Amino acid sequence: MKLIPILTRRTSDAPAAVPAAVPAAASGARLGWLDALRGIAALVVALHHFDVLRMLPFGGAVWHHFDMGLFGVMLFFIVSGYIIPASLERRGDVRGFWIGRIFRIYPALIAAFVLSMMILPAGDESIKLLRTGDDLASLVANGLMLQDLLGVNNGMNVTWTLCYEMVFYFLVTALFTRGLHRHSAPIAVGLAGVALVTGTAVGTQLLNAELGSTRTLLLIVTPIVLLGLAGVLSGNRTLTGVGALLLGGIGLVLVTLNGRAPAFETWMIFATMFAGTVVYRAQHGQLARVPALLACGFVVVAGVLVGRLHNHGKVLDLTWSSGWKAWSVAYLAAWVLFGVGFLLRERRFPKVLTWLGAISFSVYLLHIPLLRAIEPLLGIPPQPSSTLGRIAWTAIFLGVVVAVSHLMYHLVEMPMQRLGRRVQKAAGRRRPAAVAVPADAAVGPSAAGAESEPALSGPRRD
């Protein structure tokens, strides 16, 4: 029982002080190292779905020992874990946080759905929204961004990760309103321990099976989520607390009883995100270095071990990986790259990486639909047989993806983010939020610009 006090020990007994004021230009600037990491992750994920390894002479060996998709997924999750709680704690306004998230995610998601359904034929398997035979269930579940936990097909095969992001928001909000947000280290360690112990033992889609109907589950979950969101958007302290508990509770129930992924993967995703938060807390003096290193070290070791222990046999059909080595090496590599980026965070990163990071959410949403759209135009498949042909095909794919993503970023994402900030200000003037920053909440400069940080992860490996 001494573990929790150790893992929550701060650098001193005094309340953490807010760091000295940062110049306006610096505080409003995007975080270059995080953008660079997201840019790399987006590029790797896009190339993974592009099946770039088939074009390389040593691609087969890489595939057996390194899962590019998992690498991108976990790198995105670490970054989200680092910045999302900081975004909430920076303002101490649950309503403002949720308004920012809604305007950050939904406009780009809707635009991606509309564009994809326009350019892809009805039979294309990468788009399932309103194409499953139960349009109402498809629309509601994907609208809540919980479809992967409700037994409903993902509207796009890349949006499964947004379900885990959404539940992470639920949990972070609930912890914040209860004053428990500082316990990131024991939470991360506990979730990693659950991943090690449960492995593949927990069944999937249990609620769908027990209720006998996906619609019945939707009729139960939807009002709970909507009431929870109404509470956190109310600006009222009591309603915010109740709403956060509803969201946190339903999120835990769904990931525990109704996940589609094997249990070890589900719990390692959340352990990874909370470990990312641990890094942020240690950086800003909210947690001592030794406890932070112990917590993150345990999560990293657990992430490597779960692959060795559980990623075998039929489970490979659920993780879409080639074996335990591919899982474990990719998970470790994601943390290594994040660590390198963190150590170099004070340096300038190449503009091409920070730019790619800025448009990474659009890259994430659009790369598969665009791939499916341009393949027939070029008579692909089969893959080009010559080296020059493969290079040209790769360049065309990446060029189209980044060009369209750049347009969506400037035409959809940025205007909607600006609108979201105006809505936040208007809501604050109309009814000031009653939920204040907890007395011990420290805000560091790394939270600056957090509202522009996308909540995203890499697509499922398929």
C-alpha angles and dihedrals in degrees: 000000000000090000097083095053089048093049093048096045113131128212090260139001092250119093112270110261124226107254119252116284115281119220112264093246092052096043092051096045122105116251104257098200093052091047090051092051092049090047091054092045092050092049093049093048092048091049089047092058089041084061092231092166090070088063094054123082090225095038095111093058091048091050092054094049106030130038107208093192094053090046091056092043095053095042089055091047093051091052091048091050090051098049109026098068088044089056091055096043094044092068099022087216115121093189093051090049093053094045088053093049093048093051091042097054114022102055092052091043093051092045090050091051093049094047093045094050089049097052101035128069120245093255096057108120095210091073117056103155109123088355102091103084092255105071095173094054090044093051096044097044094045090043090057089046089229099102096119089057095045100055093254124129115258110255086230121015090240097056097078090094092058088067090062091045090053093050089048088056089050092052096043091050093049092049092047095051091049093048092245098113093107092067095081094126099056090040091054092047092046094050092047088051090051089052091053094047102040097042106159095334096104112085122233129240092008094156093053090051095047095045092042094218137066090212091056090054090048091051089056100040101040099063091044092053093044092049090048092051091047089054096050090046094049098082088222115126097221095042091046091054093048092046092050091051091050091051095044092046097049090045092055092046093051097047092045100046108018110036120132096207121075113274096249092056094047095050094042089056091058093040088053093051094049089047087056087055089052089059090053092049093049091048092056099042097257091117131028117251098241096055089044092051091047092050096046092042091054092049093049093048090047091050090054093044097050089061092053094044104039114014098092141107118351091002088074088070088062099042094038090219129130097236146310095297092056090051098044097043092047093049092049092046091054091057092044092054092045089051092051090049091049092051090050095043094117093057129085115256125211111279091230090063095046089047091049089049091052092055095036095109090057090044089052094051099040109035097088097043090048091048091052091047098051098039095077091045090060097038093250129182115076098068117241111270098210125074092235091050092052092049091049093048091050092048092049092050095048092043093054093045097050093041094053092040090052090054093048091048092055098035100040115009101046097042091048092048090052090049089050091055090051090050090050091053093045091050090049092052094046096046118000112223113258095204108094129195110275111257095251098044112126121198119205131193090254088075090062113118091010092142088066091054109103121231101227146126136191123282122263113274107253 
